[in-house]
Amino acid sequence: MITASVVTVGVTFNRAPALDMTAIFTARRFAAFERRRAMCGVTSRDASIHPSAMRARGVARVASGRPSTRARRVVGRCRARASMDDARGAERASPTRETTTMANLDSALGTRARDGDGAATREERSTRDEASDDATRGRADPLVAYDADRDWLGAGPRWDVPHGGARFAATMLAVDASFYAAGYSAPMVEYAARASREGRDAPESAEALAEDLRRAFDDPSAFADILLDAEIIQIALGAGILALSVKKFAPLPLGWFNDAFSSSDAAVNATGRDASKWKRDAAAKAQNERASASASEAGRAILGTFLGVALVTWVLYAAELRGGDGNGSSSVDVIEKAFAAGPHGIANLVVTTVILAPIFEETVFRGYMLPSLTKFMDTTPAIGVSALIFALIHQHGVGDTVQLVAVGLATGIVYARTRNLAASIAVHAAFNASVIALFALWVS
């Protein structure tokens, strides 16, 4: 009866009764919500997150005139009560507050005192909110389903993935094809460069050309140059493919490629959109602590990689599966041929395997593939899947493949924990450098 009477009064005396009563009830509900949060000592949330604020902002957006006098009085009382509750809650909460309840109410109600005059402001606000909804539509907040107590690895929540599975699969297939393209084109590039320097003409028959290419590939000095050329071509093709793949979604959500192409704008980030504030704060604190300890995380990962690879190598030698087994190439063969070229070959090998390859491969497999996989699974299983793909795509023998799985697991774990590509690159580079150093010690 009381509600019906209030509505009747609104219908009789107000110029926009339905609008005013909705604003009144929304303001009361929002103020009560903030009072309960203040009494618990919890910092106020951003008005754009709370559903009541979203509804109130929608009401203000479609308004065609000023709120009635009755609505203004109710809103004023709500603001006064909320301010008093904020003061009480501030004694229990931290002294620094993100926003005040009055600011939230102003944002929710969209008063002309704050927004200025005219429908243009409401139009701009409506366009901005709709753009934000369109950008993150269909993407769940990764923090909502994240349970830190079950994350025994400390891998953190899933990434906010803006692209779909079809684009991800097409991108990875294109990157894989670029490996083949680089492997086939690098010998041709090196052969053409040497023929130009020596003033030789290309053979007329395809058989003679194939024979020349085989000899160039067998020559240690030419092989060392081919190794470096192939890596450069591969990086150029792969970087172009990644750029084309993510260009549509730029700027990216936070957490991609060390935030080099990311934005903190809420319009492009679904992370934290629906999660409670305590969960957002806890996840951010844990992530910041691990990111600030990237060096120690990388150090532990390097040590774990060495121990894991040593164990795997011992098992493989016992099973007589070390190196190439007829089903793939062996990293030992590549290192041996580069060393046979002398200092020039060793320099090319170090630049390729210790500098260029770790940067490019970590960008592709940990920077792009691992986050993309979290669209379909949790972070921990995504680490294992990315490590397996990383090992298989190298197409080495069984021995090297198993070792590369261990390396992929170590780099995936350190990247997921720190969200820092530099840490995973350091682990990858340290492993490759240690393999070269051990070979050099064995040769000497």
N, C-alpha and C positions, 0 to 999 in steps of 0.2 A: 504493500500500500504506500509506504513512504517513497519508494522508487517511482511508483506510478504518479504520485503527487508532484514529485520533483520534475518528472518529464512533462507533466501537464503544464506546470508553471513555465517551463522552458518553451513549450510550444506556444503558449499564450503571449509571452512577453519578449522573447528573443528573436532577433532578426534571422539568425541561422541556428535554430534550436538543436537539430541533430548534431551539427558540428560542435556546438558549445558543450553539450552534455558529454559527448565523446571525449573532448579535451579535458573536461572536469574529471571524469572518471579515470582517464589515463593518467592525469597529473597526480591524482590521489594514489593510484596504484603504484606509480613510479616512486613517489615520495615514501610510501610505506616500505617499498622494496629497499630503498636506500637507508631508511631508518633501521631496518633489521640488519643490514650489512654493517652499519656504523656501530650498532650495539654489540656486534660480534667482533669488532675491531678489525674489520676487513676494509682495505682501501677501495674507494669507489671505482667502478668499472667505467670504461668509456661508454658514453651514451649510445654510440653507434652499434654496440654489441647487444644491448638489452632489447628483447622483443617489444617491451612496452614502449621504449623510446622509438623503435622503428615505427610502431603504429602511430605514435603521437606525431612523429615527423611526417608520416604520410597524411595525417589529418591536416597538419599545418600547410602541407604542400598544396592540397586541393582547396584550401580556404579561399574564398573570394572577397572577404572583408575582415575587419578587426573583430577579435573576440568580444563578446558582450561584457557589460559591466559585471554581471554575476560571475562569469567565467574568470575575469581578471581578479576579482576578490578571492575566489577559491584558489586560484594559482598563487596569488600572493601569500595566502595563509600556508599553502603547501611549501612554498619556498622558505617561509620563516621557520616552520617546524623542521624542515630538512636541515636548515642552517644550524639550528640548535643541536640536532642529533649529530651533525657533522662535528661540532665542537666537542661533544661528549665522546664520540668515536675516535677522534684524533688523539685523545689522551691514552687510549688503549692501543691504537695503531701506531705505525711509524710516523715521525713528524712530517715527513715529505709525502704528500698525496699527489696522485697523478692529476685528478680533476676534482672539483667540488660538486656537490649535489646541485647547487644553484646553476653552475655552468652546464651540468647535464640537463637540467630542466629547460634552460634557455635553448639548448640545442634541440631538445625533444619537441618543445612547443613552437619553435621557429618564430619567436616574437619579432615584430617589426623593429623594436628598439635595437635588436642585435643584427638582424638581417638587412635592415634598410628597407627602402620603399619599393613597391612595384612587384608585378608578377615575374619580372625578369629574374629576380633573385631566386624565387621559387622554381622557376623553369631551369635555371642553371643547377640548382641543388638536385632537382629531379633527374636531370640528365646525368649528373655525376653519380648519383646512387644507382641509376639503372645501368650505367656503364660498369660499375663495380659488380653488380649482380651478374651481368652478362659474362664478365671476365672470369669469375670463379664458379659459375653455375655448373652443377654436376660434379664438382670436386669436393670431396669430404674433407673435413678438418682432420689432419693426421693426429692431432693431439687428443681428440675425443676418445679414440680406441686404444691409445697408447697406455700401457701399464708398466710403470718403471719397476715395480716389484718383480715382474716376470722377465724383465730385460736383464738376464744374468750376464750378458756380454757387454752391457753398457753401450749398445750400438745406437741407442736413441730412437726417436720416432721416425716414421716414414717421411720421405720428402713430399713436398707439394708438387705433383707432376702435372704440368699444364697440357701435355700432349697425350694422344691416345696410343693404344697398342699397335695399331697399323703403322703409324708414323715411326714409332720406335723400332719395329721389326724392319721396316724399309731402310731406316738409317743404318742399322747394324749390318744388314746385308750389303748395303752400298759401301760401308767402311771395309767389310771383309773383301769385297770385290776390288777395292783400291789396293789392298795388299798384293793381290795377284797382278794387278795392272802395274804396280811399282816393280814387282819381281820380274815381269816380262820386259818392261821398257828400260830398266836400268842397264842391262847388258847392251842393248841397242845404242843407248846414249853414250856409254863408255866406248863402244866399238867405233861409233862415228867420230867421237872426239879424238881417239888415237889415230884413226885413218886420216883425219884432217891434219893432225900434227905431223904425221909421217908422209903426207902427200900421196897416199894410196887411194886408188879408186875402188868403189864397191864391186864385189864380184858379180858377174852377170847371172849366174845360176843360183837358185835357192839352196842347192846342196852345198855349194862352195861357201855361201854366206853362213849357213848353219855350222859348217866346219870351222870357219873363222871365229864365230861366236863361242864355240866350244873351247877352242884354244885360248881365247881371251878369258873365259871363265876359269880355265885351269891354271892360268898364269897368276901367281900369288899377288903380284903388284896390281894387275888389272882387277883381280877379285876384291882387293881391299878398296879400290875406287868404286867398284860396282856396289859394294856393301853400303858405302856412304851415300852414293847416288840414290840407291833404292830407298833409303830412309828419308832423304830429303823429298823425293817424289811422293812417298807415302804420306808424309806430314802435310804436304801441300794439298793433296787430294782429300785426305781425311779432314783437315781443318775446313776445307770448302764444303764438304758434305755436312759437317756438324753445324756450320754457320747457316746453311740453307735450311737445315732441319729446325733450328730453334729461332730463326729470324722472325717467324710469324708470331711467336709468343714473347718477344722482347718488349719491355724489360721482363726478365724472368723472376719467379718468386725467390725469396731468400733461401740460401743454402746451395745454390747451383754455382759451380766453377768458382768457389771462393768469393761469391757475390760480385764478381767482376762485371757481370751483366744483369745484376738483380736490382730490384727496387723494394724499399720498405713500404711503399704505398699499399694501403689496404685493398685497393682495387685489384691488385694482381696477386695477393697472398690469401690463401685459404687457411693457412696454419694459424691457430689461435682464434679463428673467427667464431667458433661455437664452443670452445673449451672453456672451462671455468678459469678464473684468474689465478687461483692457487696452482693449477696444473701448468698454466703458461709460465708462471714465475719459476716453478720448480724445474721445468724442462729447460728454461733459459739459463738458470743458474748452473745446472749440471753441465750443460753444453759449454758455457763460458769457462767453467773450471777445466774441462778437458781440452778446450781449444787453447787456453793459456799454457797448458802443459804439453803442447804438441811435441816439443823436443824430447821430453822424457817418454812420451807415448811412442814416438818413432824409435827411440833407443831400445825400449822393451820389445817392440815389434821386430827390430833387426836381430836382436839376440834370439828371440823366438824363431825367427826365420832360419837362422844358422843351425839352431838345434834341430828344428824340424827337418830341414834339408839333409843334415848329417845323418839323422835316423833313417830317412827315406833312402838316401844313397846307399847306406849299409845294407838295407833290406834288398835293394835292387841289385847290388853287386852279388849278394848271396843267391838271388834268383837269376843271375846272369842276364839282366835286362837293362843294364846301364848303357847309355849312349844310343846311337841309332841301331835299330834292330831290323832294318829292312823295310819298315813301315813308315819311316819319316827321317828327317835329317837329325843330325846330332850337333849340339852346340860346341862340342869338343872339336869336331871337324872344322867348323867355321873359325874358331879361335886358332887352331893349328895352322890353317892356311893363311890367316892374317899375320900370324907371327913369322911365317916363312917369308913374308915380304919385307921384313926388317922394321926399323923405326917408323917408316912411312905407314906400313900396314898396321902396326900397333897403335899409332896415333889415330888412324881412321877407325879402328875397332873401338878405342876408348871413347872417341867423340860420338860414335853411333850408339854404343850399348850402354854407356854410363851417363850420357847427357841427353841426346836427342830421343832415344827410345823410351826411357822412363818418363820424360815429360809428355810425349805424345800418347803413349799407351795408358798412362794414368789418367790423362784428360779424357780419353775415350772410354776406358773400361770402368774406372772409378768415378770420374767426373760426370759421365753421361749414362753409361749402362747401369751401374749400380743404383743410382737414384730412380731411373726409369723403371727398374724391376720392382721397386717398392710400391708401384701402383697396383701390383697384383699379389704381393706377399709382404710379410713383415721384413724389417731390415736384416735380421739375423739370417734367415734362409736366403735372402737376396745376395748376401755376401758369398755364400757357398755357390750359388748358381753362377754369379759373375766370375768367381775364381775358376770354375770348371770351363766356362766359355773362353775365358782368357787363356787357359792352358791349351785347349783344343785348337784354337784358332792359329796357334803358332805352328801346328803340324810337325812337331818333332817326334822322336821315337818315344816309346813307352816310358823310358827312364826320365827323360827331360820333361815329359808331360806331367808325370807325378810330382816332380820337383816344382814345376810351374804352378801346379795347384796349391802347393804349400805357400809359394810366394804370393799368389793371388789372394789366399785367405789372410795372410799377414797384412798386405796392403789394404785389403777391403776392411779389415777390422780397425786398423789405425785411422782410415779415412772416415769410417762411420762414427767412430768415437770422437774424433776431433773436428770433422767436417772441414779439414784443411788438406788440400791437395799437395801442399809442400811436404807434409809428413809422409804421405804414401809414396811420393816421388823419391824422397830420401831413402825409404826402405828398398824400393825397387833398384835405385842406383847403387846402393850399398851391396845388394846381392850380386848384381852384375859385375861390379868392381871386384868383389871377393872371388868370383869364379875366374876372372882373368888373372888375378894375383896368384891364386892357387895353381893355375896352369903354368904361369911364369916360374913359380918355385919348382914345380914338377919338372919342367924342361931344363932348368938350370941344375 
